[in-house]
Amino acid sequence: MQSILVDYVYLVLIILGLVMLANRIGLAYPIVLVVGGLVISSLPFFRDITITPELVFLIFLPPLLYEAAWQVSWKEFWKWRRIIVSFAFLIVIVTACVIAFASSALIPEFTLALGFLLGGIISPPDSISSVSIMRQVRAPKSLISIAEGESLLNDASSLIVFRFALAAVITSQFHLQDAAFSFVLVVFAGALIGLAVGLVFYAIHRWLPMTPSIEIVLTFVTPYCMYYLAEHYHFSGVLAVVCGGLLLSSRRRDFLSYASRIQGVNVWNSIVFILNGLIFLLIGLQLPSIVGQLGDISLTEAIFYGLSISLILTITRVLLCLGASGFTRFMSNFITVAEVNPGWRLPIVLGWSGIRGVVSLAAALSIPLYINEGQPFPYRNLILFITFIVILTTMILNGLSLPWLIRKLDVRDFNESIPVHTQEVIIQKKLAVHSLEYLEAKGKGTGKQNKHLQNLIDRMKTELGYFEEELKGFRNSERRDYGTVYLELLQYQRELLDKINHQSEFDEELIRKYHALVDIEEFKTRESDPLEPGSIS
């Protein structure tokens, strides 16, 4: 037990070093972590570290899905719901069918059932890699929103296909009508369980005495309860976590205190960062064990099958994305839809961003070693190797070329909105205007006598004037000068607080409180600078 703990401590330290390297060279950290895992897999110390399906499905997957559901914008999810649902279900299922027929034709004695099993494994893209790359190159908001929304649902559809294909291989029977009914039942029952568990935890948060620490711990317990309960009854645990997470995310301000929301974000960000890092590093570490399990199939043949299926997979997704775009344009002639004209550039980028990840590898690893009466599961090792090659190929080739493709095609939002910085200033102005109206109405009769209230009104008027100037075309140089001076002022305040802290009559807890307030002000200033984030020091 102690040696396992030491191994994972070393892995965490390696993750931190590789992520720092990724930031320095300007690459998305999932790519660097996978390549780093490949490199260190040759070292004897790390050869025995492997991924177990239970570790991914029962420990890693619930919190990662839950956090993704909390981070996704429900408004954006609903806005692109048609595209997201078609990608997460229809395109995943069609992709699985294409891979099934292609692999059964390409690999000798590879049955159609085994092909559907492979298709169910490698059909869902992993959004962590693609979205991190998109954010790094400032891809259009619509592209990121669709990729995030698809990732919430595609694992469920692919794992259901995998489950039915696995049963067909083991029993040598498959009934389409029963499978279709079971598919609908697994989807809807999983979603209902997630919503039910979400409502239970909503009531617990709302009506029981809570502290921020208790609430944050409960948020970690919630996804596991959703996932385990759904999987216990053989329904979709993935959809349970996603639906329950979306429900609680939309009501977060009703049942979480302000302290829990602030502290919870920091805790969740750190834990999800480590979980993602471990997953991508572990993917790279699997190479020696996977190659060693190929058996009678030569490495050259296995690589050929893996690269061929990777190519088919990428081309299929790009064509399906273009087909979905054409269908949307066709339907816009008959009904009014939000996604009227996505064009051809955005679908190509979205298709190319179909990077595969740890869910695919975990699904492949979960294939049993034997079927009935001790008979070895056919082609298990080859399926595992092909899955690894697909992940590696899409991660490195598609991942490294995705920023270039976004820049080359000059992809832009096909549903243009107000620029982000202008939206921010408008929101701030609206808050200032209505806050002034509220304060003046509240302070009638007492405002003149209450100097603190009058100072607050004067400050709001000053801020309102600043926002009006900003909307009129505040010069970039003036905004940059303002940001620079204000950040210098905040640093001066920190130094002053440190000096005050040296005086024995002041409580250090109070000093820390004001340090935190200064940190919040710096965060607000840096986040509101639309020109060169992080350039002001």
Buried (B, 14 or more C-beta within 10 A) or exposed (E): EEEEEEBEEBBBEBBEEBBEBBEEEEBBBBBBBBBBBBBBBEEEEBBEBEBEBEBBBBEBBBBBBBBBBBBBBEEBBEBBEBBBBBBBBEBBBBBBBBBBBBBBEBBEEBBBBBBBBBBBBBBBBBBBBBBBBBEBBEBBBBBBBBBBBBBBBBBBBBBBBBBBBBBBBBEEEBEEEEBEEBBEEBBEBBBBBBBBBBBBBBEBBEEEEBEBEBBBEBBBEBBBBBBBBBBEEEBBBBBBBBBBBBBBBEBBEEBBBEEBBEBBEEBBEEBBBBBBBBBBBBBBBBBBBBBEEBEEBEEEBBBBBBBBBBBBBBEBBBBBBBBBBEEBBEBBEEEEEEBEEBEEBBBBBBBBBBBBBBBBBBBBBBBEEEBEEEEEBBBBBBBBBBBBBBBBBBBBBBBEEBBEBBEEBEBBBBBEEEEEBEEBBBEBBEBBBEBBEEBEEEBEEEBEEEEEBBEBBEEBEEBBEBBBBBEEEBEEEEBBEBBBEBBEEBEEBBEEBEEBBEEEEEEEEEBEEBBEEBEEBBEEBBEBBBEEEEEBE
